[in-house]
């Protein structure tokens, strides 16, 4: 779920919004910032919800499905009005922020002496997704590049972006499958 934030919002989202909607770089960055704002809202809200319902598993499965659906809609249901795309970006950020529940699940499903290692492993996997997918997307963009340049930089078509972003759709689908294996701890630790 974090791949869309780390690979799309952190690197490829701004040029995509420029290509798809003809936005200037600052306006495209503002649109992509909606994902980050959504993440800031969703992370604590979904963590709270997870605590409230007493489950890590079901909220994380739900947000994984919603994250995959919202990002897929952004890629496949085009053209769409900018305001709808920005709403999807914000919504994707909100639900993708729910991945923080996985950190709590890692802590709760491991012995106290191993919980730090488990949380670190999950966090490493989160960061690895962006580190892996950014160059994969770049490679796919280069494969689909039509040769256009502006100010010495490659300019990619919307179709090239959408082809490359299929990796993010696949990552979101993989997230759903992996979230099915998340289990709720029988006894949550009481110490912080």
Short mmCIF file of the C-alpha atoms (twelve columns), coordinates in Angstrom:
data_MODEL
# 
_entry.id   MODEL 
# 
loop_
_atom_site.group_PDB 
_atom_site.id 
_atom_site.type_symbol 
_atom_site.label_atom_id 
_atom_site.label_alt_id 
_atom_site.label_comp_id 
_atom_site.label_asym_id 
_atom_site.label_seq_id 
_atom_site.Cartn_x 
_atom_site.Cartn_y 
_atom_site.Cartn_z 
_atom_site.pdbx_PDB_model_num 
ATOM 1   C CA . UNK A 1   0.000   0.000   0.000   1 
ATOM 2   C CA . UNK A 2   2.893   2.353   0.586   1 
ATOM 3   C CA . UNK A 3   4.210   1.845   -2.963  1 
ATOM 4   C CA . UNK A 4   1.754   4.370   -4.378  1 
ATOM 5   C CA . UNK A 5   3.026   6.988   -1.961  1 
ATOM 6   C CA . UNK A 6   6.725   6.143   -2.282  1 
ATOM 7   C CA . UNK A 7   6.853   5.573   -6.040  1 
ATOM 8   C CA . UNK A 8   3.936   7.600   -7.386  1 
ATOM 9   C CA . UNK A 9   3.577   10.582  -5.045  1 
ATOM 10  C CA . UNK A 10  7.282   10.871  -4.255  1 
ATOM 11  C CA . UNK A 11  8.545   10.740  -7.832  1 
ATOM 12  C CA . UNK A 12  6.256   10.109  -10.787 1 
ATOM 13  C CA . UNK A 13  2.976   11.728  -9.751  1 
ATOM 14  C CA . UNK A 14  3.910   15.321  -10.575 1 
ATOM 15  C CA . UNK A 15  5.015   14.633  -14.177 1 
ATOM 16  C CA . UNK A 16  1.977   12.380  -14.598 1 
ATOM 17  C CA . UNK A 17  -0.429  15.128  -13.491 1 
ATOM 18  C CA . UNK A 18  1.389   17.570  -15.790 1 
ATOM 19  C CA . UNK A 19  0.984   15.189  -18.740 1 
ATOM 20  C CA . UNK A 20  -2.588  14.107  -17.981 1 
ATOM 21  C CA . UNK A 21  -4.073  17.472  -17.010 1 
ATOM 22  C CA . UNK A 22  -1.671  20.001  -18.523 1 
ATOM 23  C CA . UNK A 23  -0.913  21.434  -15.081 1 
ATOM 24  C CA . UNK A 24  2.102   23.540  -14.283 1 
ATOM 25  C CA . UNK A 25  4.665   21.869  -12.026 1 
ATOM 26  C CA . UNK A 26  3.494   23.772  -8.894  1 
ATOM 27  C CA . UNK A 27  -0.179  22.931  -9.512  1 
ATOM 28  C CA . UNK A 28  0.671   19.292  -10.211 1 
ATOM 29  C CA . UNK A 29  2.697   19.170  -6.988  1 
ATOM 30  C CA . UNK A 30  -0.271  20.631  -5.135  1 
ATOM 31  C CA . UNK A 31  -2.511  17.909  -6.525  1 
ATOM 32  C CA . UNK A 32  -0.065  15.190  -5.519  1 
ATOM 33  C CA . UNK A 33  0.267   16.751  -2.056  1 
ATOM 34  C CA . UNK A 34  -3.330  15.704  -1.486  1 
ATOM 35  C CA . UNK A 35  -2.066  12.132  -1.168  1 
ATOM 36  C CA . UNK A 36  0.315   13.192  1.597   1 
ATOM 37  C CA . UNK A 37  -2.407  15.128  3.374   1 
ATOM 38  C CA . UNK A 38  -4.660  12.091  3.083   1 
ATOM 39  C CA . UNK A 39  -1.903  9.901   4.507   1 
ATOM 40  C CA . UNK A 40  -1.558  12.280  7.475   1 
ATOM 41  C CA . UNK A 41  -5.311  12.066  8.097   1 
ATOM 42  C CA . UNK A 42  -5.717  8.358   7.427   1 
ATOM 43  C CA . UNK A 43  -2.838  6.955   9.442   1 
ATOM 44  C CA . UNK A 44  -4.075  8.006   12.896  1 
ATOM 45  C CA . UNK A 45  -7.757  7.673   11.957  1 
ATOM 46  C CA . UNK A 46  -7.431  4.094   10.726  1 
ATOM 47  C CA . UNK A 47  -5.157  3.228   13.645  1 
ATOM 48  C CA . UNK A 48  -7.843  4.555   15.990  1 
ATOM 49  C CA . UNK A 49  -10.530 2.615   14.109  1 
ATOM 50  C CA . UNK A 50  -8.450  -0.544  14.330  1 
ATOM 51  C CA . UNK A 51  -8.122  -0.082  18.094  1 
ATOM 52  C CA . UNK A 52  -11.840 0.671   18.379  1 
ATOM 53  C CA . UNK A 53  -12.991 -2.462  16.525  1 
ATOM 54  C CA . UNK A 54  -10.352 -4.584  18.277  1 
ATOM 55  C CA . UNK A 55  -8.877  -5.964  15.066  1 
ATOM 56  C CA . UNK A 56  -5.840  -5.288  12.930  1 
ATOM 57  C CA . UNK A 57  -6.702  -7.808  10.227  1 
ATOM 58  C CA . UNK A 58  -10.054 -6.593  8.949   1 
ATOM 59  C CA . UNK A 59  -9.279  -2.868  8.809   1 
ATOM 60  C CA . UNK A 60  -6.009  -3.503  6.959   1 
ATOM 61  C CA . UNK A 61  -7.733  -5.800  4.442   1 
ATOM 62  C CA . UNK A 62  -10.421 -3.151  3.889   1 
ATOM 63  C CA . UNK A 63  -7.939  -0.333  3.323   1 
ATOM 64  C CA . UNK A 64  -5.832  -2.511  1.015   1 
ATOM 65  C CA . UNK A 65  -8.898  -3.140  -1.164  1 
ATOM 66  C CA . UNK A 66  -9.850  0.555   -1.118  1 
ATOM 67  C CA . UNK A 67  -6.279  1.629   -1.927  1 
ATOM 68  C CA . UNK A 68  -6.137  -0.745  -4.897  1 
ATOM 69  C CA . UNK A 69  -9.550  0.378   -6.119  1 
ATOM 70  C CA . UNK A 70  -8.828  4.102   -5.828  1 
ATOM 71  C CA . UNK A 71  -5.438  3.945   -7.545  1 
ATOM 72  C CA . UNK A 72  -6.798  1.655   -10.267 1 
ATOM 73  C CA . UNK A 73  -9.665  4.088   -10.857 1 
ATOM 74  C CA . UNK A 74  -7.166  6.928   -11.274 1 
ATOM 75  C CA . UNK A 75  -5.280  4.950   -13.915 1 
ATOM 76  C CA . UNK A 76  -8.086  3.168   -15.767 1 
ATOM 77  C CA . UNK A 77  -11.067 5.530   -15.594 1 
ATOM 78  C CA . UNK A 78  -9.736  8.318   -17.700 1 
ATOM 79  C CA . UNK A 79  -10.215 10.913  -18.793 1 
ATOM 80  C CA . UNK A 80  -11.775 12.202  -15.605 1 
ATOM 81  C CA . UNK A 81  -12.246 15.720  -14.283 1 
ATOM 82  C CA . UNK A 82  -9.295  17.067  -12.310 1 
ATOM 83  C CA . UNK A 83  -11.408 17.518  -9.173  1 
ATOM 84  C CA . UNK A 84  -12.359 13.822  -9.266  1 
ATOM 85  C CA . UNK A 85  -8.720  12.806  -9.785  1 
ATOM 86  C CA . UNK A 86  -7.692  14.984  -6.840  1 
ATOM 87  C CA . UNK A 87  -10.432 13.407  -4.731  1 
ATOM 88  C CA . UNK A 88  -9.087  9.972   -5.623  1 
ATOM 89  C CA . UNK A 89  -5.545  11.077  -4.756  1 
ATOM 90  C CA . UNK A 90  -6.702  12.293  -1.335  1 
ATOM 91  C CA . UNK A 91  -8.799  9.180   -0.735  1 
ATOM 92  C CA . UNK A 92  -5.921  6.927   -1.774  1 
ATOM 93  C CA . UNK A 93  -3.683  8.729   0.696   1 
ATOM 94  C CA . UNK A 94  -6.229  8.288   3.486   1 
ATOM 95  C CA . UNK A 95  -6.689  4.558   2.970   1 
ATOM 96  C CA . UNK A 96  -3.033  3.875   2.153   1 
ATOM 97  C CA . UNK A 97  -2.166  5.503   5.463   1 
ATOM 98  C CA . UNK A 98  -3.892  2.542   7.074   1 
ATOM 99  C CA . UNK A 99  -0.786  0.491   6.432   1 
ATOM 100 C CA . UNK A 100 0.504   1.785   9.775   1 
ATOM 101 C CA . UNK A 101 -1.808  -0.777  11.355  1 
ATOM 102 C CA . UNK A 102 0.648   -3.387  10.099  1 
ATOM 103 C CA . UNK A 103 3.293   -1.989  12.428  1 
ATOM 104 C CA . UNK A 104 0.975   -2.537  15.393  1 
ATOM 105 C CA . UNK A 105 0.119   -6.025  14.144  1 
ATOM 106 C CA . UNK A 106 3.828   -6.878  13.883  1 
ATOM 107 C CA . UNK A 107 4.392   -5.723  17.448  1 
ATOM 108 C CA . UNK A 108 1.382   -7.541  18.840  1 
ATOM 109 C CA . UNK A 109 2.026   -10.844 17.081  1 
ATOM 110 C CA . UNK A 110 5.566   -11.258 18.355  1 
ATOM 111 C CA . UNK A 111 7.142   -11.798 21.729  1 
ATOM 112 C CA . UNK A 112 8.164   -8.595  23.474  1 
ATOM 113 C CA . UNK A 113 11.868  -9.316  22.931  1 
ATOM 114 C CA . UNK A 114 11.318  -9.739  19.169  1 
ATOM 115 C CA . UNK A 115 8.726   -7.032  18.579  1 
ATOM 116 C CA . UNK A 116 11.280  -4.343  17.737  1 
ATOM 117 C CA . UNK A 117 12.821  -6.570  15.092  1 
ATOM 118 C CA . UNK A 118 9.388   -7.425  13.685  1 
ATOM 119 C CA . UNK A 119 8.363   -3.771  13.448  1 
ATOM 120 C CA . UNK A 120 11.714  -2.938  11.823  1 
ATOM 121 C CA . UNK A 121 11.215  -5.721  9.276   1 
ATOM 122 C CA . UNK A 122 7.769   -4.375  8.341   1 
ATOM 123 C CA . UNK A 123 9.151   -0.845  8.065   1 
ATOM 124 C CA . UNK A 124 11.988  -2.077  5.863   1 
ATOM 125 C CA . UNK A 125 9.481   -3.788  3.574   1 
ATOM 126 C CA . UNK A 126 7.541   -0.522  3.363   1 
ATOM 127 C CA . UNK A 127 10.592  1.480   2.290   1 
ATOM 128 C CA . UNK A 128 11.813  -1.307  0.001   1 
ATOM 129 C CA . UNK A 129 8.590   -1.132  -2.029  1 
ATOM 130 C CA . UNK A 130 9.341   2.428   -3.099  1 
ATOM 131 C CA . UNK A 131 13.045  1.770   -3.574  1 
ATOM 132 C CA . UNK A 132 12.231  -1.185  -5.830  1 
ATOM 133 C CA . UNK A 133 9.366   0.282   -7.820  1 
ATOM 134 C CA . UNK A 134 10.795  3.728   -8.601  1 
ATOM 135 C CA . UNK A 135 13.487  2.349   -10.969 1 
ATOM 136 C CA . UNK A 136 11.105  -0.299  -12.358 1 
ATOM 137 C CA . UNK A 137 8.647   2.447   -13.308 1 
ATOM 138 C CA . UNK A 138 11.522  4.473   -14.784 1 
ATOM 139 C CA . UNK A 139 12.597  1.489   -16.877 1 
ATOM 140 C CA . UNK A 140 9.043   0.921   -18.129 1 
ATOM 141 C CA . UNK A 141 8.666   4.601   -18.946 1 
ATOM 142 C CA . UNK A 142 11.886  4.480   -20.956 1 
ATOM 143 C CA . UNK A 143 10.612  1.419   -22.839 1 
ATOM 144 C CA . UNK A 144 7.456   3.335   -23.799 1 
ATOM 145 C CA . UNK A 145 9.111   6.713   -24.415 1 
ATOM 146 C CA . UNK A 146 8.181   8.292   -27.748 1 
ATOM 147 C CA . UNK A 147 11.372  10.391  -28.024 1 
ATOM 148 C CA . UNK A 148 9.907   13.757  -26.935 1 
ATOM 149 C CA . UNK A 149 12.213  16.088  -25.023 1 
ATOM 150 C CA . UNK A 150 11.689  19.444  -23.308 1 
ATOM 151 C CA . UNK A 151 14.577  21.493  -21.945 1 
ATOM 152 C CA . UNK A 152 16.846  18.451  -22.238 1 
ATOM 153 C CA . UNK A 153 14.540  16.191  -20.213 1 
ATOM 154 C CA . UNK A 154 12.486  13.254  -21.421 1 
ATOM 155 C CA . UNK A 155 8.755   13.841  -21.577 1 
ATOM 156 C CA . UNK A 156 6.564   10.774  -21.248 1 
ATOM 157 C CA . UNK A 157 3.082   10.341  -22.663 1 
ATOM 158 C CA . UNK A 158 0.092   9.601   -20.458 1 
ATOM 159 C CA . UNK A 159 -0.085  6.151   -22.061 1 
ATOM 160 C CA . UNK A 160 3.537   5.487   -21.096 1 
ATOM 161 C CA . UNK A 161 2.764   6.511   -17.513 1 
ATOM 162 C CA . UNK A 162 -0.336  4.346   -17.352 1 
ATOM 163 C CA . UNK A 163 1.573   1.339   -18.679 1 
ATOM 164 C CA . UNK A 164 4.340   1.859   -16.118 1 
ATOM 165 C CA . UNK A 165 1.823   2.387   -13.314 1 
ATOM 166 C CA . UNK A 166 0.463   -1.097  -13.847 1 
ATOM 167 C CA . UNK A 167 3.309   -2.116  -11.524 1 
ATOM 168 C CA . UNK A 168 1.636   -0.062  -8.782  1 
ATOM 169 C CA . UNK A 169 -1.727  -1.665  -9.497  1 
ATOM 170 C CA . UNK A 170 0.004   -5.054  -9.198  1 
ATOM 171 C CA . UNK A 171 1.659   -3.956  -5.938  1 
ATOM 172 C CA . UNK A 172 -1.742  -2.935  -4.578  1 
ATOM 173 C CA . UNK A 173 -3.235  -6.292  -5.570  1 
ATOM 174 C CA . UNK A 174 -0.311  -8.062  -3.910  1 
ATOM 175 C CA . UNK A 175 -0.974  -5.984  -0.785  1 
ATOM 176 C CA . UNK A 176 -4.535  -7.321  -0.662  1 
ATOM 177 C CA . UNK A 177 -3.306  -10.902 -0.869  1 
ATOM 178 C CA . UNK A 178 -0.631  -10.340 1.786   1 
ATOM 179 C CA . UNK A 179 -3.093  -8.605  4.109   1 
ATOM 180 C CA . UNK A 180 -5.200  -11.766 4.106   1 
ATOM 181 C CA . UNK A 181 -2.374  -13.355 6.113   1 
ATOM 182 C CA . UNK A 182 -2.370  -10.676 8.817   1 
ATOM 183 C CA . UNK A 183 -3.683  -12.118 12.027  1 
ATOM 184 C CA . UNK A 184 -5.042  -10.525 15.115  1 
ATOM 185 C CA . UNK A 185 -3.040  -11.103 18.279  1 
ATOM 186 C CA . UNK A 186 -4.791  -13.256 20.852  1 
ATOM 187 C CA . UNK A 187 -3.481  -11.040 23.634  1 
ATOM 188 C CA . UNK A 188 -2.358  -7.521  22.967  1 
ATOM 189 C CA . UNK A 189 0.632   -6.341  24.973  1 
ATOM 190 C CA . UNK A 190 -0.282  -3.771  27.582  1 
ATOM 191 C CA . UNK A 191 3.143   -2.175  27.989  1 
ATOM 192 C CA . UNK A 192 4.307   0.543   25.587  1 
# 
